[in-house]
Amino acid sequence: MASNRPSKGKTQPRSEGRIPASSRNLPASAITSRSANNTGTSSVGASRKTTPTAPGKDVRPPDTRGVVGTRKTTPASTSQPIKPRSIPTTSQPSQPPSGAERTRKRPSPVVGTNSKAHSESPIRSRVHPKSSQTQNEIPSESTVTLDVASQVLAWQYMISTLEECHQNTKARVTKQLDEWDKQLVQEEEEIADVRVRFEVERLLDFLDEISDEKHAHEIPKLMVAFLHHGTACQKVIDDALKANGSTQKDAAQLRHCAALLESLGTSVRSVMQQQTLDRLTRHTGRLQEEGSELLRVMTSLGEGISPSSKLAHTVLVLTEVLQSRVANVATACSLVESCRTNLRLHLEIESLKLSS
């Protein structure tokens, strides 16, 4: 019993290591668990607190392996109290913290899900900042391709929309036109008899005016001369165009041009027929006035005859055609004259070459 008492010269241990009197009579398992709890709580703060030690003794952290459960403790008897462990002090450095303390102090490393990116991370860290900035500024080929594809898709969508609108509009317009055609056919069927009667009446009036004794001899001769004049003008104009496009530069071409000018002169003389047409136009004008007077008289008498003259309109149309023919003949004449001048100059140049 004397050996268990602490000596006066040694430092008294802390009261945490003693077992209270109330727990001496408890079973061994309860004492072991309580001592393990006490030891665990002391191991947590071992790195922060310092225990007073006697000079010449080592300071070691308490053994906490029993707390985790890897080391089994031997059951102690209930009759003997558990001796508090003395903490020897030595000059050796303190041991590193245990596994539990290391996991508490150090944060857990971040584990990446992508192993490829994790393996390439040291390579990326070696890239120069300038080169990485340049790579960020220059767009990649895939980005350019995506931009072009987006623009193409937008244009294609717009084109398809416009084509669809065009087709819809065309279908609506075609349908509307078909409906109008049907309506016109129905309306024409209703007035078909009236229209045929009106056309026949106009034709009969025109034939009556032509068969008049005053114009029975002049109108046929005038129409025959008009037709012959048109044929002659067409032939002369064709010959003038051929002469202008010919590449022959000789005297025969000059003779041909002279013959064309003579034919043009004869065709121009036939313009005198226009005076006859003007005289006929004035006469038809008087016929229109007389027809209007007769119309008023017939209307007053209740007769539905329409004496409107169609011969004047026919003569005016022939006069316009004759004027256009005269203009074409004058143009052909100037064309032949220019061609003749060019041929003369060409022959003079050739003669100068021969004389030299």
C-alpha positions as CSV (number, residue, x, y, z in Angstrom):
1,M,0.0,0.0,0.0
2,A,2.9,2.3,0.6
3,S,4.1,1.9,-2.9
4,N,0.9,3.3,-4.3
5,R,1.2,6.6,-2.5
6,P,2.9,9.4,-4.3
7,S,6.1,10.8,-2.9
8,K,6.4,14.3,-1.7
9,G,9.2,15.1,-4.1
10,K,7.1,14.2,-7.2
11,T,4.5,16.2,-8.9
12,Q,0.9,15.3,-8.0
13,P,-1.0,14.0,-11.0
14,R,-4.2,15.6,-12.1
15,S,-7.5,14.7,-10.6
16,E,-8.9,13.6,-14.0
17,G,-6.9,10.4,-13.8
18,R,-8.5,9.3,-10.5
19,I,-11.5,7.2,-10.2
20,P,-14.2,8.5,-7.9
21,A,-15.2,6.5,-4.9
22,S,-18.7,6.0,-6.2
23,S,-17.4,4.0,-9.2
24,R,-15.1,1.6,-7.3
25,N,-17.8,-0.9,-6.7
26,L,-18.9,-0.9,-10.4
27,P,-18.2,-3.8,-12.7
28,A,-15.0,-3.9,-14.8
29,S,-16.7,-3.2,-18.1
30,A,-18.3,0.0,-16.8
31,I,-15.0,1.2,-15.4
32,T,-13.3,0.4,-18.7
33,S,-15.8,2.3,-20.8
34,R,-15.7,5.3,-18.4
35,S,-11.9,5.4,-18.5
36,A,-12.0,5.1,-22.3
37,N,-14.3,8.1,-22.5
38,N,-12.1,10.1,-20.1
39,T,-9.1,9.2,-22.2
40,G,-10.8,10.2,-25.5
41,T,-11.8,13.6,-24.2
42,S,-8.3,14.2,-23.0
43,S,-6.8,13.1,-26.3
44,V,-8.8,15.7,-28.3
45,G,-7.2,18.6,-26.4
46,A,-3.8,17.1,-26.1
47,S,-2.4,19.2,-28.8
48,R,-3.7,22.4,-27.3
49,K,-3.1,21.9,-23.5
50,T,0.2,21.4,-21.7
51,T,0.5,19.4,-18.6
52,P,2.9,20.3,-15.8
53,T,5.7,17.8,-15.6
54,A,8.5,17.2,-13.2
55,P,11.9,18.2,-14.4
56,G,13.8,15.5,-16.2
57,K,10.8,13.6,-17.5
58,D,9.3,13.3,-21.1
59,V,6.0,14.7,-22.1
60,R,4.1,12.3,-24.4
61,P,0.5,12.4,-25.5
62,P,-1.7,9.8,-24.1
63,D,-2.2,6.6,-26.0
64,T,-5.6,6.9,-27.7
65,R,-5.5,3.7,-29.6
66,G,-7.8,2.1,-27.1
67,V,-10.5,4.7,-27.8
68,V,-10.8,3.7,-31.5
69,G,-11.2,0.1,-30.5
70,T,-8.1,-1.4,-32.2
71,R,-6.5,-2.2,-28.8
72,K,-8.3,-4.3,-26.2
73,T,-8.1,-3.4,-22.6
74,T,-7.7,-6.0,-19.9
75,P,-10.5,-5.9,-17.3
76,A,-9.3,-4.6,-13.9
77,S,-10.4,-6.0,-10.6
78,T,-12.9,-4.1,-8.6
79,S,-10.9,-4.3,-5.5
80,Q,-7.8,-2.4,-6.8
81,P,-8.1,1.2,-7.9
82,I,-6.8,2.2,-11.4
83,K,-3.4,3.9,-11.1
84,P,-3.1,7.2,-12.9
85,R,-0.5,7.2,-15.6
86,S,2.5,9.4,-15.0
87,I,3.6,11.5,-17.9
88,P,7.4,11.2,-18.3
89,T,9.3,14.1,-19.8
90,T,12.1,13.7,-22.3
91,S,14.0,15.9,-24.6
92,Q,12.6,14.2,-27.8
93,P,10.2,16.2,-30.0
94,S,6.5,15.6,-29.7
95,Q,5.0,12.9,-31.9
96,P,2.8,13.9,-34.9
97,P,-0.9,14.1,-34.2
98,S,-2.9,10.9,-34.5
99,G,-5.1,9.9,-37.5
100,A,-8.3,11.3,-36.0
101,E,-6.7,14.7,-35.3
102,R,-5.1,14.8,-38.8
103,T,-8.5,14.2,-40.4
104,R,-10.0,16.9,-38.2
105,K,-7.4,19.6,-38.9
106,R,-6.8,19.0,-42.6
107,P,-9.6,19.6,-45.1
108,S,-10.5,16.6,-47.3
109,P,-9.1,17.0,-50.9
110,V,-11.5,17.7,-53.7
111,V,-11.9,14.6,-55.8
112,G,-12.6,15.4,-59.5
113,T,-15.1,13.3,-61.4
114,N,-13.3,13.5,-64.7
115,S,-10.1,11.5,-64.5
116,K,-9.0,12.9,-67.9
117,A,-9.2,16.5,-66.9
118,H,-7.5,15.6,-63.6
119,S,-4.6,14.0,-65.4
120,E,-4.3,16.9,-67.8
121,S,-4.4,19.6,-65.1
122,P,-0.6,19.7,-64.6
123,I,-0.1,20.1,-68.4
124,R,-2.5,23.0,-68.5
125,S,-0.7,24.7,-65.6
126,R,2.5,24.8,-67.6
127,V,0.9,26.7,-70.5
128,H,2.1,30.3,-70.8
129,P,-0.6,32.9,-70.0
130,K,0.0,34.7,-73.3
131,S,-0.6,31.7,-75.4
132,S,-3.8,30.8,-73.5
133,Q,-5.1,34.4,-73.9
134,T,-4.4,34.2,-77.7
135,Q,-6.3,30.9,-77.9
136,N,-9.2,32.5,-76.1
137,E,-9.2,35.5,-78.5
138,I,-9.0,33.4,-81.8
139,P,-12.4,31.7,-82.4
140,S,-12.1,28.0,-83.0
141,E,-13.2,26.3,-86.2
142,S,-16.2,24.6,-84.5
143,T,-17.5,28.1,-83.3
144,V,-17.2,29.5,-86.9
145,T,-19.0,26.5,-88.3
146,L,-21.8,26.8,-85.8
147,D,-22.2,30.5,-86.6
148,V,-22.4,29.8,-90.3
149,A,-24.8,27.0,-89.8
150,S,-27.1,29.3,-87.7
151,Q,-27.1,32.0,-90.4
152,V,-27.8,29.4,-93.1
153,L,-30.7,28.0,-91.1
154,A,-32.1,31.4,-90.6
155,W,-32.0,32.2,-94.3
156,Q,-33.5,28.9,-95.2
157,Y,-36.3,29.4,-92.8
158,M,-37.0,32.9,-94.2
159,I,-36.9,31.5,-97.8
160,S,-39.3,28.7,-97.0
161,T,-41.7,31.1,-95.3
162,L,-41.7,33.4,-98.3
163,E,-42.2,30.5,-100.7
164,E,-45.1,29.3,-98.5
165,C,-46.7,32.8,-98.5
166,H,-46.2,33.0,-102.3
167,Q,-47.9,29.7,-102.9
168,N,-50.8,30.6,-100.6
169,T,-51.3,33.9,-102.3
170,K,-51.1,32.3,-105.8
171,A,-53.7,29.7,-104.8
172,R,-56.0,32.4,-103.4
173,V,-55.7,34.6,-106.6
174,T,-56.2,31.6,-108.9
175,K,-59.3,30.6,-107.0
176,Q,-60.6,34.2,-107.2
177,L,-59.9,34.4,-110.9
178,D,-61.7,31.1,-111.5
179,E,-64.7,32.4,-109.7
180,W,-64.7,35.5,-111.8
181,D,-64.5,33.5,-115.0
182,K,-67.5,31.5,-114.0
183,Q,-69.4,34.7,-113.2
184,L,-68.4,36.2,-116.6
185,V,-69.5,33.0,-118.4
186,Q,-72.9,33.1,-116.8
187,E,-73.3,36.8,-117.6
188,E,-72.2,36.2,-121.2
189,E,-74.7,33.4,-121.6
190,E,-77.4,35.8,-120.6
191,I,-76.4,38.5,-123.1
192,A,-75.0,36.2,-125.9
193,D,-78.0,36.8,-128.2
194,V,-77.8,40.5,-127.7
195,R,-74.1,40.7,-128.4
196,V,-74.4,38.6,-131.6
197,R,-77.2,40.8,-132.8
198,F,-75.1,43.9,-132.1
199,E,-72.0,42.6,-134.0
200,V,-74.2,41.7,-137.0
201,E,-75.8,45.1,-137.1
202,R,-72.4,46.8,-137.1
203,L,-71.2,44.6,-140.0
204,L,-74.3,45.4,-142.0
205,D,-73.9,49.1,-141.5
206,F,-70.2,49.0,-142.6
207,L,-71.2,47.0,-145.7
208,D,-73.9,49.5,-146.5
209,E,-71.4,52.4,-146.3
210,I,-68.9,50.6,-148.6
211,S,-71.5,49.8,-151.2
212,D,-72.4,53.5,-151.6
213,E,-72.2,54.7,-155.3
214,K,-69.9,57.6,-154.3
215,H,-67.1,55.3,-153.0
216,A,-67.8,52.2,-154.9
217,H,-64.9,52.9,-157.4
218,E,-62.4,54.7,-155.2
219,I,-62.1,52.4,-152.2
220,P,-61.1,49.2,-154.1
221,K,-58.4,51.0,-156.1
222,L,-57.1,52.6,-152.9
223,M,-56.9,49.3,-151.0
224,V,-55.0,47.6,-153.9
225,A,-52.5,50.4,-154.1
226,F,-52.0,50.3,-150.3
227,L,-51.3,46.6,-150.4
228,H,-48.8,46.9,-153.3
229,H,-47.1,49.8,-151.5
230,G,-46.6,47.7,-148.3
231,T,-45.1,44.9,-150.3
232,A,-42.6,47.2,-152.1
233,C,-41.6,49.0,-148.9
234,Q,-40.9,45.7,-147.1
235,K,-38.7,44.4,-150.0
236,V,-36.7,47.7,-150.2
237,I,-36.1,47.8,-146.4
238,D,-34.9,44.2,-146.4
239,D,-32.5,44.9,-149.3
240,A,-31.2,48.0,-147.5
241,L,-30.4,46.0,-144.3
242,K,-28.6,43.3,-146.4
243,A,-26.6,46.0,-148.2
244,N,-25.5,47.5,-144.8
245,G,-24.5,44.1,-143.5
246,S,-22.6,43.0,-146.6
247,T,-18.7,42.9,-146.5
248,Q,-18.2,43.2,-150.3
249,K,-16.4,46.4,-151.2
250,D,-16.5,46.7,-154.9
251,A,-18.2,48.6,-157.8
252,A,-21.0,46.0,-158.0
253,Q,-22.0,46.9,-154.5
254,L,-22.2,50.6,-155.6
255,R,-24.4,49.7,-158.5
256,H,-26.6,47.7,-156.2
257,C,-27.0,50.7,-153.9
258,A,-27.8,52.9,-156.8
259,A,-30.6,50.5,-157.9
260,L,-31.9,50.6,-154.4
261,L,-32.1,54.3,-154.4
262,E,-34.0,54.3,-157.6
263,S,-36.5,51.9,-156.1
264,L,-36.8,54.0,-153.0
265,G,-37.6,57.0,-155.2
266,T,-40.3,55.2,-156.9
267,S,-41.8,54.0,-153.6
268,V,-41.6,57.5,-152.2
269,R,-43.7,58.8,-155.2
270,S,-46.5,56.5,-154.1
271,V,-47.0,58.7,-151.0
272,M,-49.3,60.7,-153.1
273,Q,-51.9,58.2,-152.3
274,Q,-52.1,59.8,-148.8
275,Q,-53.9,62.8,-150.3
276,T,-56.6,60.6,-151.6
277,L,-56.9,59.0,-148.1
278,D,-57.2,62.5,-146.5
279,R,-59.9,63.4,-149.0
280,L,-61.7,60.2,-148.2
281,T,-61.4,60.9,-144.5
282,R,-62.9,64.4,-144.9
283,H,-65.8,62.8,-146.9
284,T,-66.4,60.2,-144.2
285,G,-66.5,63.0,-141.6
286,R,-69.3,64.6,-143.5
287,L,-71.0,61.2,-143.7
288,Q,-70.7,61.0,-139.9
289,E,-72.4,64.4,-139.5
290,E,-75.1,63.4,-141.9
291,G,-75.5,60.1,-140.1
292,S,-75.9,61.9,-136.8
293,E,-78.6,64.2,-138.2
294,L,-80.4,61.2,-139.7
295,L,-80.1,59.4,-136.3
296,R,-81.9,62.3,-134.6
297,V,-84.6,62.2,-137.3
298,M,-85.0,58.5,-137.0
299,T,-85.0,58.6,-133.2
300,S,-87.8,61.2,-133.4
301,L,-89.7,58.9,-135.7
302,G,-89.2,55.9,-133.5
303,E,-87.0,53.9,-135.8
304,G,-84.1,52.1,-134.0
305,I,-81.6,52.3,-136.9
306,S,-78.0,53.4,-136.0
307,P,-76.3,55.1,-139.0
308,S,-72.9,55.4,-137.4
309,S,-70.1,55.4,-140.0
310,K,-67.3,52.8,-139.7
311,L,-65.5,53.7,-142.9
312,A,-63.9,56.8,-141.4
313,H,-62.2,54.8,-138.7
314,T,-60.9,52.3,-141.3
315,V,-59.4,55.2,-143.4
316,L,-57.7,56.7,-140.4
317,V,-56.1,53.4,-139.5
318,L,-54.8,53.0,-143.1
319,T,-53.4,56.6,-143.0
320,E,-51.4,55.8,-139.8
321,V,-50.0,52.7,-141.3
322,L,-49.0,54.6,-144.5
323,Q,-47.2,57.3,-142.4
324,S,-45.2,54.7,-140.5
325,R,-44.2,53.1,-143.9
326,V,-43.0,56.5,-145.2
327,A,-40.8,56.9,-142.1
328,N,-39.3,53.5,-142.5
329,V,-38.6,54.2,-146.2
330,A,-36.8,57.4,-145.3
331,T,-34.7,55.6,-142.7
332,A,-33.8,53.0,-145.3
333,C,-32.8,55.7,-147.7
334,S,-30.5,57.3,-145.2
335,L,-29.0,53.9,-144.4
336,V,-28.3,53.2,-148.1
337,E,-26.7,56.7,-148.5
338,S,-24.4,56.1,-145.6
339,C,-23.5,52.7,-146.9
340,R,-22.8,54.2,-150.4
341,T,-20.5,56.9,-148.8
342,N,-18.6,54.3,-146.9
343,L,-18.0,52.3,-150.1
344,R,-16.8,55.4,-152.0
345,L,-14.3,56.2,-149.2
346,H,-13.1,52.6,-149.2
347,L,-12.6,52.6,-153.0
348,E,-10.6,55.9,-152.7
349,I,-8.4,54.4,-150.0
350,E,-7.8,51.3,-152.2
351,S,-6.9,53.5,-155.2
352,L,-4.4,55.5,-153.1
353,K,-2.8,52.3,-152.1
354,L,-2.5,51.1,-155.7
355,S,-1.0,54.5,-156.9
356,S,1.6,54.5,-154.1
